[in-house]
């Protein structure tokens, strides 16, 4: 079981990014998938959840309306689309499959002018 995140970058406030989480060793449509983030000196925060097979989604209040979690079952990928980014979104972003206790290595998002 492996999760690999990509797509992190330096972006200006108000900008957009799409993070990807490539899953291997399991099929994402059989498991809930989460995105977490962790900023320096802060605890890891649950940002978004997608629950299969209903594709029910839920978000932290801090990102609601700006972030969207989705999955591409054919590619076994989970995405986190982020718009209207703010400096406080700066963090390492991690993909997580809770029932498998699997974590990716993270991808860095920095929002700064």
C-alpha positions as CSV (number, residue, x, y, z in Angstrom):
1,X,0.0,0.0,0.0
2,X,1.4,3.3,-1.0
3,X,0.3,6.9,-1.3
4,X,2.2,9.6,-3.2
5,X,1.2,13.2,-3.2
6,X,2.2,15.8,-5.8
7,X,1.2,19.2,-7.0
8,X,2.4,21.4,-4.2
9,X,4.0,24.7,-5.1
10,X,4.6,28.3,-4.2
11,X,1.5,30.3,-5.1
12,X,0.3,33.9,-4.6
13,X,-2.7,34.7,-2.3
14,X,-5.9,34.2,-4.3
15,X,-4.3,31.6,-6.5
16,X,-5.3,28.0,-7.1
17,X,-3.6,24.6,-7.0
18,X,-4.6,21.0,-7.5
19,X,-3.0,18.4,-5.4
20,X,-2.9,14.7,-6.5
21,X,-2.6,11.6,-4.4
22,X,-1.7,8.5,-6.4
23,X,-2.7,5.3,-4.6
24,X,-1.2,1.9,-5.2
25,X,-1.8,-1.5,-3.6
26,X,-5.5,-0.9,-3.1
27,X,-8.5,0.6,-4.9
28,X,-9.6,4.0,-3.6
29,X,-13.3,3.3,-4.3
30,X,-13.2,0.7,-1.5
31,X,-11.9,3.1,1.2
32,X,-12.6,6.5,2.7
33,X,-9.8,8.9,1.7
34,X,-8.7,12.0,3.6
35,X,-6.5,15.0,3.0
36,X,-4.7,16.5,6.1
37,X,-2.3,19.4,6.4
38,X,0.3,20.4,8.9
39,X,1.8,23.9,9.3
40,X,5.1,24.4,11.2
41,X,4.5,24.4,15.0
42,X,0.8,23.3,14.6
43,X,-1.0,20.0,14.9
44,X,-2.0,18.0,11.8
45,X,-5.5,19.1,10.7
46,X,-8.1,17.1,8.8
47,X,-9.0,19.2,5.7
48,X,-11.2,17.0,3.5
49,X,-12.9,13.6,3.5
50,X,-14.4,11.6,0.7
51,X,-16.4,8.5,1.6
52,X,-17.1,5.8,-1.0
53,X,-19.2,4.5,-2.6
54,X,-21.6,7.4,-2.0
55,X,-18.8,9.9,-2.7
56,X,-20.0,11.9,0.3
57,X,-17.6,14.7,1.1
58,X,-16.9,16.9,4.1
59,X,-14.5,19.7,4.9
60,X,-12.9,21.7,7.7
61,X,-14.7,25.0,8.2
62,X,-11.5,26.8,7.3
63,X,-11.5,25.5,3.8
64,X,-15.2,25.0,3.1
65,X,-16.2,26.6,-0.2
66,X,-12.6,26.9,-1.4
67,X,-11.4,23.3,-1.4
68,X,-12.9,20.3,-3.3
69,X,-11.9,16.7,-2.8
70,X,-12.6,14.2,-5.6
71,X,-11.5,10.9,-6.9
72,X,-10.7,9.4,-10.3
73,X,-11.4,5.7,-9.8
74,X,-10.0,4.8,-13.2
75,X,-6.7,6.4,-12.4
76,X,-6.8,5.5,-8.7
77,X,-6.1,9.1,-7.8
78,X,-7.5,11.4,-5.2
79,X,-7.5,15.2,-5.9
80,X,-7.7,18.2,-3.7
81,X,-8.6,21.3,-5.7
82,X,-7.8,24.5,-3.9
83,X,-9.0,28.0,-5.0
84,X,-8.7,31.4,-3.4
85,X,-5.7,30.3,-1.4
86,X,-4.7,32.3,1.7
87,X,-1.3,32.6,3.5
88,X,-2.8,30.5,6.3
89,X,-3.2,27.6,3.9
90,X,0.5,27.3,3.9
91,X,1.3,23.7,5.1
92,X,2.5,20.3,4.1
93,X,-0.5,18.4,2.7
94,X,-0.9,14.7,3.3
95,X,-3.1,12.0,1.8
96,X,-4.4,9.4,4.2
97,X,-6.3,6.1,4.0
98,X,-7.5,5.7,7.6
99,X,-8.7,2.1,7.4
100,X,-5.3,1.1,6.0
101,X,-3.4,3.5,8.3
102,X,-1.6,4.6,5.2
103,X,0.0,8.1,4.8
104,X,1.8,9.7,1.9
105,X,5.1,11.6,2.3
106,X,3.4,15.0,1.8
107,X,3.6,17.9,-0.6
108,X,4.4,21.5,0.4
109,X,2.0,24.3,-0.4
110,X,3.2,27.8,0.3
111,X,0.9,30.8,-0.2
112,X,2.9,34.0,-0.2
113,X,3.3,37.2,-2.3
